[in-house]
Amino acid sequence: MNKKNFNLIANKLVKAFLKNKIIAPIPTRFTKKLFIAQKLRKLCESKIKKPIIGFKAAGTGIPVLKKLNEKEPFYATVYKHNVLKNNKNIKINKYTLGIELEVCYLIKKKFFDLKKKISKKNMKNFITHIAPCIEVVGYRQRKKGIKSLGDLCSDFGANMKFVIGPKKKFKNNNVSDLKTNIINLNTNHSVDGNTNTVYINPMNSLYFVLNKLQKDKVKHDKDFYVFTGSSVGVVPILKKGTYRGKIDKLGIVKAKIN
């Protein structure tokens, strides 16, 4: 694949991202192998000039990684215009994959000035707040389902919108083995989960993202969020309505799907 082809595909995805439009599926040669999808994602992100609010971990379910024959998740950039306050409206389309319930962290911008390697011990010094959040995932392409992790990665990590619940000051919160639940309050369709399904646990997922940001020499000049991955898998949105996500000891977050 030459540089020109990469650029053409990236331009199509960027246009769809910025204008919130749906395009024809991109060729599978850009998505089948994760390292190629990573290159495409990074090229797309380099073309976006909107404010960045954070980064997400994706593909954090270990059973999913095994099924797709991948060794680790990936991360993607999250832009400010796609992050909403609690209980806000989210408009979906027929290529929306579903809804997720996650733990997110607010990280100090001085992380990017760290000269030594990030570790699971010293990363706690950079966390200011913790919160439950809802992510709605889906494509900007006319395709459904997931055949490879590259499907998600190449399409901006397939993140459509995030809704962040009430934040708590981080006090070395233990988020391992916490029960989680997401329910459509209009239909009572309910799905239980656990934070341990998130790449061992959300703190491990956070470490993964920070480690990758450091290795990729990413720089950012503001405090930022890290969204650590779904504790309930990708829950199909069977009906529109208000979804309430609850994470034990952390709190409740709501999103109105319409």
Residue frames relative to the residue before (quaternion, step in Angstrom):
aa qw qx qy qz dx dy dz
M 1.0000 0.0000 0.0000 0.0000 0.00 0.00 0.00
N 0.2676 -0.7928 0.5254 0.1543 3.56 -0.67 1.04
K 0.7162 -0.4726 0.3205 0.4013 3.52 -1.35 0.33
K 0.6248 0.5576 -0.3375 0.4299 3.58 1.04 -0.78
N 0.6557 0.5085 -0.3104 0.4638 3.60 0.95 -0.87
F 0.6245 0.5349 -0.3276 0.4654 3.57 0.99 -0.86
N 0.6788 0.5102 -0.2890 0.4421 3.54 0.91 -0.97
L 0.6459 0.5275 -0.3178 0.4512 3.58 0.96 -0.84
I 0.6766 0.4780 -0.2886 0.4800 3.58 0.91 -0.92
A 0.6369 0.5321 -0.3241 0.4541 3.58 0.97 -0.86
N 0.6530 0.5208 -0.3159 0.4501 3.58 0.93 -0.87
K 0.6371 0.5220 -0.3252 0.4646 3.60 1.02 -0.77
L 0.6793 0.4865 -0.2896 0.4669 3.58 0.92 -0.92
V 0.6437 0.5242 -0.3186 0.4575 3.58 0.97 -0.84
K 0.6469 0.5145 -0.3192 0.4635 3.58 0.95 -0.85
A 0.6510 0.5034 -0.3097 0.4764 3.58 0.99 -0.85
F 0.6402 0.5360 -0.3130 0.4527 3.57 1.00 -0.85
L 0.7263 0.4538 -0.2483 0.4527 3.58 0.79 -1.01
K 0.7598 0.3623 -0.1956 0.5031 3.59 1.03 -0.75
N 0.3800 -0.7498 0.4593 0.2871 3.57 1.36 0.05
K 0.4011 0.7046 -0.4677 0.3519 3.53 0.93 1.02
I 0.3795 -0.6928 0.5629 0.2432 3.56 -1.31 0.37
I 0.1261 -0.8018 0.5828 0.0392 3.57 -0.85 1.01
A 0.6559 -0.4661 0.3936 0.4445 3.57 -1.31 0.07
P 0.6114 -0.5645 0.3937 0.3906 3.62 -1.10 0.58
I 0.4234 -0.6757 0.5325 0.2838 3.57 -1.02 0.75
P 0.6423 -0.5457 0.3566 0.4030 3.64 -1.10 0.52
T 0.5614 -0.6435 0.4121 0.3177 3.58 -1.00 0.83
R 0.5517 0.6116 -0.4135 0.3879 3.62 1.12 -0.35
F 0.6537 0.4883 -0.3132 0.4859 3.58 1.26 -0.31
T 0.7604 0.3927 -0.1856 0.4828 3.59 1.21 -0.32
K 0.5611 0.6561 -0.3873 0.3235 3.60 1.10 -0.59
K 0.7650 0.2526 -0.1403 0.5755 3.57 1.02 -0.85
L 0.5049 -0.7033 0.4129 0.2827 3.55 -0.72 1.13
F 0.6580 0.5235 -0.3436 0.4181 3.61 0.88 -0.80
I 0.6295 0.5010 -0.3346 0.4907 3.60 1.15 -0.54
A 0.6385 0.5170 -0.3173 0.4736 3.57 1.01 -0.83
Q 0.6079 0.5481 -0.3443 0.4598 3.59 1.10 -0.71
K 0.6468 0.5184 -0.3169 0.4611 3.58 0.94 -0.87
L 0.6601 0.5024 -0.3039 0.4685 3.56 0.99 -0.87
R 0.6406 0.5258 -0.3265 0.4546 3.59 0.93 -0.88
K 0.6826 0.4893 -0.2966 0.4547 3.59 0.83 -0.94
L 0.6281 0.5187 -0.3360 0.4729 3.57 1.07 -0.71
C 0.6360 0.5226 -0.3235 0.4667 3.59 0.96 -0.86
E 0.6869 0.4942 -0.2911 0.4462 3.57 0.83 -0.99
S 0.6209 0.5523 -0.3439 0.4373 3.60 1.09 -0.65
K 0.6757 0.4932 -0.2800 0.4709 3.58 1.24 -0.46
I 0.6149 0.5451 -0.3428 0.4552 3.60 1.27 -0.23
K 0.1776 -0.8152 0.5472 0.0673 3.58 -0.72 1.04
K 0.4423 0.6915 -0.4604 0.3380 3.59 1.24 0.17
P 0.6291 -0.5582 0.3769 0.3882 3.63 -1.16 0.51
I 0.3318 -0.7270 0.5743 0.1778 3.55 -1.05 0.88
I 0.1728 -0.7980 0.5703 0.0900 3.58 -0.95 0.89
G 0.8139 -0.1641 0.1060 0.5472 3.59 1.17 -0.28
F 0.4019 -0.6808 0.5608 0.2460 3.51 -1.35 -0.39
K 0.2253 -0.7846 0.5661 0.1150 3.57 -1.10 0.69
A 0.3338 -0.6641 0.6224 0.2451 3.49 -1.31 0.52
A 0.0387 -0.8049 0.5921 -0.0055 3.59 -0.97 0.81
G 0.7615 0.2879 -0.2558 0.5214 3.53 -1.08 0.73
T 0.3271 0.7999 -0.4490 0.2270 3.56 1.13 0.71
G 0.5429 0.5999 -0.4152 0.4160 3.61 1.23 -0.08
I 0.4216 -0.7402 0.4614 0.2479 3.59 -0.49 1.16
P 0.6340 0.5114 -0.3570 0.4572 3.67 0.92 -0.70
V 0.6392 0.5167 -0.3244 0.4683 3.59 1.06 -0.75
L 0.6289 0.5339 -0.3323 0.4572 3.58 0.99 -0.83
K 0.6631 0.5017 -0.3026 0.4659 3.57 0.93 -0.88
K 0.6500 0.5269 -0.3118 0.4502 3.56 0.97 -0.88
L 0.7405 0.3873 -0.2095 0.5077 3.57 1.02 -0.82
N 0.4312 -0.7396 0.4236 0.2960 3.55 1.36 0.15
E 0.4622 0.6420 -0.4688 0.3929 3.55 0.96 0.99
K 0.4463 -0.7202 0.4755 0.2367 3.57 -1.12 0.70
E 0.8133 0.0376 0.0119 0.5805 3.58 1.10 -0.59
P 0.6026 -0.5532 0.4236 0.3891 3.60 -1.27 0.28
F 0.3130 -0.6849 0.5869 0.2976 3.54 -1.25 -0.49
Y 0.3034 -0.7263 0.5684 0.2394 3.58 -1.24 0.12
A 0.1013 -0.7789 0.6159 0.0605 3.55 -1.26 0.44
T 0.5498 -0.6185 0.4586 0.3239 3.55 -1.23 0.51
V 0.1890 -0.7542 0.6197 0.1068 3.55 -1.13 0.76
Y 0.2541 -0.7979 0.5357 0.1092 3.56 -0.79 1.08
K 0.6569 -0.5806 0.3316 0.3484 3.51 -1.10 0.86
H 0.6751 0.5189 -0.3161 0.4184 3.61 0.90 -0.83
N 0.6839 0.4648 -0.2906 0.4815 3.60 1.24 -0.24
V 0.6345 0.4926 -0.3379 0.4905 3.59 1.25 0.23
L 0.1278 -0.8275 0.5466 -0.0040 3.54 -0.70 1.19
K 0.5455 -0.5895 0.4799 0.3529 3.54 -1.29 0.32
N 0.7218 -0.4644 0.3116 0.4078 3.53 -1.30 0.38
N 0.8547 0.1624 -0.1475 0.4706 3.56 -1.15 0.85
K 0.4277 0.7010 -0.4688 0.3254 3.59 1.11 0.56
N 0.5842 -0.6053 0.4363 0.3193 3.55 -1.34 0.37
I 0.0657 -0.7668 0.6374 0.0375 3.55 -1.14 0.76
K 0.2368 -0.7658 0.5841 0.1277 3.56 -0.77 1.06
I 0.1537 -0.8071 0.5666 0.0623 3.59 -0.77 1.02
N 0.2405 -0.7363 0.6030 0.1908 3.56 -1.34 0.12
K 0.7030 -0.4965 0.3015 0.4103 3.60 -1.22 0.13
Y 0.6544 0.4765 -0.3261 0.4881 3.59 1.26 -0.04
T 0.3814 0.6901 -0.4992 0.3594 3.55 1.29 0.38
L 0.3739 -0.7535 0.5038 0.1969 3.56 -0.83 1.01
G 0.7263 -0.3800 0.2674 0.5065 3.57 0.99 -0.77
I 0.5028 -0.6311 0.5136 0.2915 3.50 -1.38 -0.27
E 0.1508 -0.8024 0.5759 0.0417 3.57 -1.05 0.82
L 0.2500 -0.7392 0.6066 0.1524 3.56 -1.27 0.49
E 0.0003 -0.8467 0.5244 -0.0905 3.55 -0.58 1.18
V 0.3930 -0.6150 0.6126 0.3034 3.49 -1.46 0.12
C 0.0229 -0.7921 0.6091 0.0331 3.59 -0.92 0.83
Y 0.2556 -0.7601 0.5871 0.1103 3.52 -1.26 0.62
L 0.2769 -0.7063 0.6193 0.2022 3.54 -1.22 0.59
I 0.1491 -0.8251 0.5449 0.0069 3.54 -0.68 1.20
K 0.5013 -0.6569 0.4774 0.2987 3.58 -1.01 0.82
K 0.5394 -0.6463 0.4404 0.3122 3.55 -1.03 0.82
K 0.5789 0.6021 -0.3864 0.3913 3.61 1.13 -0.45
F 0.4117 0.6843 -0.4790 0.3643 3.59 1.27 -0.02
F 0.6819 0.5122 -0.2903 0.4341 3.57 0.98 -0.85
D 0.6441 0.4937 -0.3222 0.4874 3.59 1.30 -0.14
L 0.4336 0.7225 -0.4449 0.3033 3.57 1.31 -0.09
K 0.2973 -0.7873 0.5207 0.1434 3.57 -0.72 1.10
K 0.7240 0.3841 -0.2453 0.5178 3.58 1.07 -0.63
K 0.6757 -0.5132 0.3455 0.4009 3.54 -1.27 0.29
I 0.4820 -0.6508 0.5027 0.3025 3.56 -1.02 0.83
S 0.0619 -0.7876 0.6128 0.0205 3.57 -1.08 0.75
K 0.6456 -0.5211 0.3781 0.4108 3.56 -1.25 0.29
K 0.6441 0.5079 -0.3203 0.4738 3.58 1.21 -0.41
N 0.7660 0.3843 -0.2333 0.4596 3.60 0.66 -1.01
M 0.5477 0.6242 -0.4155 0.3711 3.62 1.14 -0.34
K 0.5663 0.6093 -0.3847 0.4001 3.60 1.16 -0.50
N 0.5903 0.5905 -0.3585 0.4176 3.58 1.19 -0.50
F 0.7081 0.4641 -0.2505 0.4695 3.56 1.21 -0.46
I 0.5879 0.5809 -0.3714 0.4230 3.61 1.25 -0.20
T 0.1621 -0.7994 0.5710 0.0929 3.60 -0.77 0.98
H 0.8200 0.0381 0.0289 0.5704 3.59 0.95 -0.90
I 0.1828 -0.7458 0.6318 0.1062 3.52 -1.35 0.39
A 0.0429 0.8150 -0.5734 0.0719 3.60 -1.03 0.74
P 0.4491 -0.6153 0.5488 0.3442 3.57 -1.28 0.30
C 0.0064 0.8037 -0.5949 -0.0141 3.59 -1.08 0.53
I 0.3160 -0.7020 0.6074 0.1959 3.51 -1.34 0.45
E 0.0870 -0.7672 0.6329 0.0573 3.54 -1.06 0.82
V 0.1890 -0.7326 0.6408 0.1302 3.54 -1.04 0.83
V 0.1330 -0.8220 0.5531 0.0252 3.55 -0.67 1.15
G 0.2544 0.7647 -0.5652 0.1762 3.54 -1.09 0.71
Y 0.5597 -0.6268 0.4480 0.3053 3.51 -1.33 0.23
R 0.3261 -0.6627 0.6234 0.2567 3.47 -1.43 0.19
Q 0.6150 0.4946 -0.3277 0.5194 3.52 1.30 0.54
R 0.5211 -0.6313 0.4744 0.3238 3.56 -1.23 0.46
K 0.5100 0.5990 -0.4737 0.3959 3.54 0.37 1.25
K 0.2176 -0.7720 0.5890 0.0988 3.51 -1.23 0.58
G 0.7572 0.3778 -0.2729 0.4576 3.54 -1.23 0.45
I 0.3415 -0.7190 0.5728 0.1957 3.53 -1.37 0.14
K 0.1155 -0.8066 0.5783 0.0416 3.57 -0.56 1.16
S 0.7830 0.0189 -0.0055 0.6218 3.55 1.25 -0.47
L 0.6100 -0.5438 0.4173 0.3975 3.56 -1.22 0.41
G 0.5875 0.5946 -0.3496 0.4233 3.54 1.20 -0.53
D 0.5222 0.6151 -0.4143 0.4212 3.60 1.19 -0.44
L 0.7119 0.4432 -0.2382 0.4899 3.55 0.93 -1.00
C 0.6699 0.5386 -0.2981 0.4152 3.54 0.86 -1.04
S 0.6951 0.5028 -0.2885 0.4252 3.57 0.81 -0.99
D 0.7179 0.4042 -0.2329 0.5167 3.59 1.13 -0.63
F 0.6989 -0.4966 0.2606 0.4438 3.57 0.68 1.17
G 0.6564 -0.5020 0.3175 0.4651 3.59 1.10 0.59
A 0.4345 -0.7281 0.4209 0.3224 3.57 1.36 0.19
N 0.4336 0.6750 -0.4975 0.3299 3.60 1.07 0.56
M 0.2151 -0.7851 0.5734 0.0921 3.54 -0.80 1.11
K 0.7826 -0.1510 0.1344 0.5888 3.57 0.74 -1.07
F 0.1724 -0.7353 0.6435 0.1248 3.53 -1.32 0.51
V 0.1017 -0.7477 0.6511 0.0816 3.55 -1.16 0.69
I 0.1964 -0.8049 0.5543 0.0797 3.57 -0.63 1.14
G 0.3511 -0.7397 0.5430 0.1862 3.57 -0.88 1.00
P 0.7577 -0.3570 0.2655 0.4774 3.60 -1.28 -0.11
K 0.3329 -0.7574 0.5350 0.1710 3.56 -0.88 1.01
K 0.1751 -0.7486 0.6297 0.1116 3.53 -1.22 0.66
K 0.5320 -0.5956 0.4786 0.3649 3.56 -1.12 0.59
F 0.4429 -0.7047 0.4898 0.2596 3.54 -0.90 0.95
K 0.0153 0.7879 -0.6124 0.0624 3.54 -0.81 1.12
N 0.6643 -0.5067 0.2738 0.4764 3.52 0.86 1.09
N 0.1000 0.8456 -0.5132 0.1079 3.56 1.07 0.87
N 0.3104 -0.7294 0.5811 0.1844 3.56 -0.93 0.92
V 0.0510 -0.8305 0.5545 -0.0095 3.58 -0.41 1.22
S 0.4236 0.6779 -0.4853 0.3543 3.58 1.19 0.47
D 0.8679 0.1024 -0.0751 0.4802 3.55 -1.13 0.73
L 0.3734 0.6902 -0.5275 0.3254 3.57 0.84 1.01
K 0.4404 -0.6816 0.5148 0.2766 3.56 -0.96 0.87
T 0.0757 -0.7888 0.6094 0.0251 3.54 -1.08 0.80
N 0.0295 -0.7958 0.6049 0.0030 3.56 -1.21 0.49
I 0.0468 -0.7624 0.6435 0.0506 3.53 -1.12 0.70
I 0.0222 -0.8165 0.5739 -0.0587 3.55 -0.85 1.03
N 0.3499 -0.6707 0.6088 0.2391 3.54 -1.17 0.70
L 0.3421 -0.7868 0.4781 0.1879 3.59 -0.36 1.22
N 0.6388 0.5330 -0.3318 0.4446 3.60 1.20 -0.36
T 0.7900 0.2827 -0.1350 0.5271 3.58 1.13 -0.67
N 0.3628 -0.7445 0.4654 0.3124 3.59 1.32 -0.37
H 0.3609 0.6933 -0.5300 0.3289 3.60 1.17 0.48
S 0.0189 -0.8394 0.5362 -0.0869 3.55 -0.46 1.30
V 0.0662 -0.7825 0.6188 0.0179 3.58 -1.07 0.83
D 0.2540 -0.7671 0.5751 0.1277 3.57 -0.85 1.04
G 0.0008 0.7960 -0.6053 0.0032 3.53 -1.23 0.51
N 0.2768 -0.7324 0.5924 0.1899 3.54 -1.32 -0.29
T 0.5440 -0.6419 0.4316 0.3250 3.57 -1.00 0.79
N 0.5970 0.5917 -0.3665 0.3990 3.61 1.15 -0.43
T 0.5632 0.5847 -0.4005 0.4249 3.60 1.24 -0.11
V 0.6095 0.5746 -0.3315 0.4342 3.58 1.31 -0.26
Y 0.7658 -0.3769 0.2212 0.4718 3.59 0.04 1.31
I 0.7261 -0.3325 0.1218 0.5894 3.54 0.94 1.14
N 0.6984 -0.3453 0.2243 0.5854 3.59 0.83 -1.03
P 0.6948 -0.5105 0.2979 0.4096 3.62 -1.17 0.41
M 0.6206 0.5364 -0.3578 0.4462 3.62 1.03 -0.64
N 0.6375 0.5127 -0.3246 0.4747 3.58 1.04 -0.71
S 0.6338 0.5203 -0.3141 0.4785 3.55 1.09 -0.76
L 0.6188 0.5353 -0.3284 0.4718 3.58 1.05 -0.79
Y 0.6465 0.5167 -0.3126 0.4661 3.57 0.93 -0.89
F 0.6167 0.5540 -0.3386 0.4450 3.57 1.00 -0.84
V 0.6890 0.4817 -0.2854 0.4602 3.59 0.83 -0.99
L 0.6808 0.4889 -0.3012 0.4547 3.59 0.82 -0.96
N 0.6310 0.5317 -0.3262 0.4612 3.56 1.03 -0.77
K 0.6696 0.4902 -0.2949 0.4738 3.59 0.97 -0.86
L 0.6245 0.5333 -0.3413 0.4572 3.60 1.00 -0.78
Q 0.6627 0.5046 -0.2982 0.4661 3.54 1.00 -0.87
K 0.6643 0.5067 -0.2991 0.4609 3.59 0.94 -0.89
D 0.7135 0.4343 -0.2461 0.4917 3.57 1.05 -0.79
K 0.3861 -0.7610 0.4426 0.2756 3.57 1.36 0.05
V 0.2076 0.7831 -0.5442 0.2181 3.54 1.01 0.92
K 0.1158 -0.7825 0.6095 0.0534 3.57 -1.05 0.80
H 0.0460 0.7760 -0.6267 0.0543 3.55 -1.13 0.75
D 0.3328 -0.7994 0.4777 0.1484 3.58 -0.92 0.87
K 0.7015 0.3880 -0.2756 0.5304 3.60 1.23 0.35
D 0.6087 -0.4866 0.4512 0.4349 3.56 -1.30 0.27
F 0.0991 -0.8311 0.5472 -0.0068 3.59 -0.98 0.78
Y 0.4496 -0.6708 0.5260 0.2667 3.53 -1.29 0.48
V 0.1164 -0.7217 0.6698 0.1303 3.49 -1.34 0.46
F 0.1896 -0.7677 0.6081 0.0699 3.54 -0.76 1.15
T 0.2979 -0.8618 0.3975 0.1028 3.54 -0.41 1.29
G 0.6710 -0.4951 0.3175 0.4515 3.63 1.19 -0.08
S 0.6107 -0.6355 0.3580 0.3084 3.54 -1.17 0.66
S 0.3256 -0.7383 0.5656 0.1703 3.53 -1.07 0.88
V 0.7350 0.3674 -0.2151 0.5277 3.61 1.29 -0.14
G 0.5354 -0.5914 0.4126 0.4398 3.57 1.28 0.12
V 0.6008 -0.5009 0.4337 0.4474 3.57 -1.24 -0.40
V 0.1689 -0.8108 0.5571 0.0610 3.57 -0.33 1.28
P 0.4136 -0.7177 0.4954 0.2616 3.63 -0.59 1.06
I 0.3560 -0.7092 0.5655 0.2246 3.56 -1.04 0.79
L 0.1639 -0.8341 0.5237 0.0563 3.55 -0.02 1.34
K 0.7871 0.0464 -0.0071 0.6150 3.55 1.12 -0.71
K 0.4840 -0.6328 0.5088 0.3263 3.55 -1.14 0.57
G 0.3537 0.7153 -0.5465 0.2543 3.57 -1.23 0.45
T 0.6542 -0.4997 0.3895 0.4130 3.54 -1.32 -0.23
Y 0.1611 -0.7733 0.6097 0.0664 3.54 -0.83 1.07
R 0.1278 -0.7771 0.6139 0.0550 3.55 -0.96 0.95
G 0.1191 -0.7840 0.6073 0.0477 3.54 -0.81 1.04
K 0.0617 -0.8023 0.5937 0.0098 3.55 -0.93 0.89
I 0.0636 -0.7594 0.6471 0.0236 3.55 -0.99 0.94
D 0.4859 -0.6902 0.4544 0.2847 3.57 -0.60 1.17
K 0.8473 0.1519 -0.1571 0.4841 3.56 -1.09 0.91
L 0.7056 0.4373 -0.2712 0.4872 3.59 1.25 -0.04
G 0.6131 -0.5868 0.3445 0.4013 3.59 0.92 -0.78
I 0.5115 -0.6344 0.5111 0.2733 3.50 -1.44 -0.16
V 0.0557 -0.7695 0.6359 0.0184 3.53 -1.12 0.80
K 0.1309 -0.8026 0.5797 0.0515 3.59 -1.04 0.79
A 0.0277 -0.7717 0.6351 0.0204 3.53 -1.23 0.63
K 0.2888 -0.7459 0.5765 0.1668 3.58 -1.03 0.82
I 0.1651 -0.8027 0.5705 0.0545 3.54 -0.48 1.26
N 0.1274 0.8025 -0.5725 0.1096 3.58 -0.72 1.04
